[in-house]
Amino acid sequence: MLTIDPKEIAVPKLHHYLLGAVGPRPIAFASTVDADGNDNLAPFSFFNVFSANPPILIFSPARSGRTNTTKDTYNNVKVHAEVVINVVNYEIVHQMSLASSPFAPGVSEFEKAGFTSIESETVKPKRVAESPVQFECKVTEVKELGDQGGAGNLVICEVQRIHIDEAVLNDDNMIDQHKIDLVSRMGGNWYCRADEKSMFEITKPITSIGVGFDQLPEDIKNSSILTGNDLGQLAGIEELPNETDVNEFKLLELSDLFVNLEDDAVQLEKELHSKAKEHLAKNELEDAWMTLLAFNNG
């Protein structure tokens, strides 16, 4: 394993490792105005949401690692403490990238990147009409993390208004993760698209408590088929299936397998573990458990 002391490598190389490992990162497409009222629009991937009450977003327009200069966005929020953070989806990703070009101060990225500006309700910076979600924010604090190239500047924003395109809502009026089609930054020139090919669901154990790794039978923990990820799914079950249900499942779903391999216990166990893995891939946790428990049942 490569071990690195951040103090012993050049900042550009450290920057590469950080961005290559920490991702995908959401994109804050930040709209600000300068002291003369000129519009500015720039994307930042050092960004996330940090609180719901109050609603707080934070992004960081870092100092240039090459020239140690500060971004127009940073300069703007220091003199006019308001920002609109526009969410970036796949439909606008190339326009967003174009807006990141080093245009001169005072040049409108709205015009250069072909975006439609619309007035905000509570702040002076304009919104990007093409963005599926727009957050009007007051800047409550700007925290400088250093004065050298690569140092971040945390822009802490409190959300005043949220505007959501109804086209990305589901029947419950909530954001549909498939419809919104978000993009995010990876390392180098790479981006990530959150669509049906890349997204998957894991039920969060907010109120449930799984049995845990320590309660897994040794033959399952030592499986040559099941991975640590598979075991994590198995350990998340709240209660193991009862013997009656396992026997019924064995007779209905696994009888042919047990008949065909009745004289080869080693291969039978491998086949059962493989079937359980297939169930886990489909999020069929109880069926996976009954498949595994059938090996030593009855």
N, C-alpha and C positions, 0 to 999 in steps of 0.2 A: 504493500500500500504506500502510495506517495504521501509523505507528510511535509507540510509547508508551514514555515513561520512567516506570517504576513509582513513582518518587519524586514525580512531578508530578501524579498523579491521586488521587482519594479512594479509600480502602480498599474501600468497597462496590463501586465501579466496577471496581477492579482484581480484586476477588474474582469479579465477574461474568465478566470476560475469561478469568481462569484456569480457572474451572469450565466455561465454554462451550467452551474450546479443548482442555482436557485431559480426555478422556473417550473411551469410557465407563469409569467408575471402579468397581471392585468395592466391595462394601459389607461392612464389618465390623459385624456386629450383636453388640455387646459387652455381656456380662453381668458385673456386678461386685457387690460388697457394700460397704456403708458401715461406718463404725466401730461402729455398733450392730447390724450383721448384717442390715440391710435390703437386699433385692434391688433392683438397678437394671438396666435394659436400654435401650440406646440405639444407633442406627445412625450409622456414620461412613464417608464415602466417600473420605477421605484415608487410603487403606489399600492394602497389597499384601504379597506374600511376597518376602523378600529373601535367603533362604539356605535350603539343604536340609541342610547339615551344618555347624553345628547348624541345626535347622529354626526359622527366625525369621520372625515376622510383625510388621509395624509399622503402627500406625494413629495418627491424630492428632485428639484432641478439642481443637480450637482454641478460643482465647478468643473471646468474642462480639465481633463487629465493632461492635455497637451499644452494649453496656454494659461491655465489657472484663471481664465475669465469666467464671469458669472453669466447665466442665461438671461435672456430678456424677460422671461416669465418671473424669475426671482427678482429682478430689478423692478418689475411692474408691481408685484404684490407688496413690495416694500414701500412704495409710494401710494398705492391704491389697493387697500386690503380686501379685495374681492376677486372671485374666480368662478368660472363655470367649468365643471369637470364633465366632459362629454364622453360617453361610453363608445368604444370602438367595436364594430362588428365586421364581418367579412365583406359586406357590401361597400365599405368605405376604407378598407385597409390600405389600398394603394394611394388614395388621396391623402390619408393620414401620414403615410411615409413621405410623400412629397412635401407635406407641410413641415417636416422635420429638417428640411434643407436650411443651411445657414444664411437665410435672407437678412438683409440689413435691418437694423432697428427702424421701426416706423412703417415697414412694408407689411401689408396685410396678407397673412397666410390664408385667410378666407378666400381672397381673390386668386392668389397664386395656386391654391390647391382645388379651386372650383367648388367651394362650399357655400351654402346659403346661410347667411347670418340672420338670426331673429332676435328681437329684443327680449331681455329677461324681465321678470316681474319685480325682483327685489334687489338686483345688483346691476352694475353698469356694464360689465362684460357681456358680450352677446353669446347666444347659444348656437350650436351647429344643428341646423334643421334636419340634416341627414342622419344624425346620431339617434339610436333607438331610446336612449335614456340620457337625460341631462340634469345635472345637479347644480343648482345655484347655491353658492357658498360665500359666507363671510370668512375671511382669514383671521383666526384668533391669535395665531402666533407663528413666527418664523424662527426656527431653531437652527442656527449655524453649527455644523459639526466639526468645522475646521477651516483653516484659511489657505490650505495648499490644494494643488490640483487633485481632483477626484473626491474632494470632501463634499458630503451631502448637505443640503439645506432643507430641513423638514418644514413643509408648508402645511400647517394644521388648519383644517377647514371645517366649519360647522355648516351643515346643510340647511338651507332656508326654504328651498322649493325643490321638488322632484317632478320632472316631466317625462312621461313614458308614452311611447308610440303604442297605440292600442293594438297594432298588428302583432305585437310580440306577447300579448296577454292570452291566457287560457280562459276557459269558461268560468273560472272562479275569480277572474280579474287579477290573477297573479302572473308574474313573468314566467313564460314557458321557456325552459332552457334549450329546447330544440328550435323554437322560433327565433330567439334572439341572436343565435349564431355568432357568439362572441369570438374574438381572437385575442391572443396574448403573445408576449415576447419570450423567446428562448435566447440562447447564446448566439453570438455572431449575427448573421443575417436571417436567422431562423425565427419563424412564427409558428404558432399552434392554433388550430381551428377547433373550437368546441362544438362538434356536430355529432350526429348519431354514431359515427364510426369511432369516435374517441371518448365519448362519455359512457359512464356506467354508474349504477346506483348501489350504494351500501346503506342499509338501514342504520341510522345512528342510534347507539345504545344510550339514549337520554334518560329513559326511565327503566329500561331493562338491564339486568346484570347477568352476563354470560357465566357459564360454569368455569371458564378459564383453562389455560394450558395445563395447569397442575392436575386437573381432573380428567384429562384425556388418558385412555388406556395406553399402556406402553406399546402394544403392537401397532396402534395408530400413530403415536408420536414417532415411532421408529420406522415408519413406512418409507419404502424406496420410491413410492409413486406420489404421495402427497407432499406438497411443499409447505413451507412455513406459512405462506399466505392461505393455503387450504386449511391448515390447522387453526389459523386465526379465525376463519369462518366457522369451523366446527366448534371452537371454544366459545363462540358467541351465543350458542343456544342456551336458553334459560333452563330447560329441563329435558333430559334424555327421553326418547320414546320408550313406552312401556313394553314389556316382553310380549304381550298379546298382539300389539300392533306390529312389532317386528316379525313375529311368526306369520301373521297374515300377509305382510308385505313379501316375506320370503316365499310363501306358497304362490302368490299371485304374480310376482315380478321376477323372482330369481330361481324358480324351480328348475328350469332347463339348465341353468349354469351349474347348480348343485349336482344335478344328475350326471351331466357330462364330465364333471371334474371331481366326482366323489372319491376317486383314488389318487388324486393329486392335490393335496391340501395347500402346498406352496403356490401352485399356479392359481388355484381357486382364490386364495387371499389376494393375489396380485390383480386378478380380474375384478374382484369386488372393490378393491381400492381404486381401480381405474374407473369403474362405474360411478363410484361415489364422487370422484373428481369431476366427472361429466355432470352430475347433479349440481355440484357446487358452482360450476361454470354457468349454470342456468338459475342460480340462486335458490335451488331446491334443497334447503338445508335439512329439513326433516327426512326427506327421501335419502339424502346422503348418509345421514346417521343410521337409518334403518338398514341400508345396504351394508354398512360396516359392521353393525351389531349382529347382523344375520350370520356372520362367520362363526361366532361362538355360541349362537343361540339354538337351542334344541338339539 
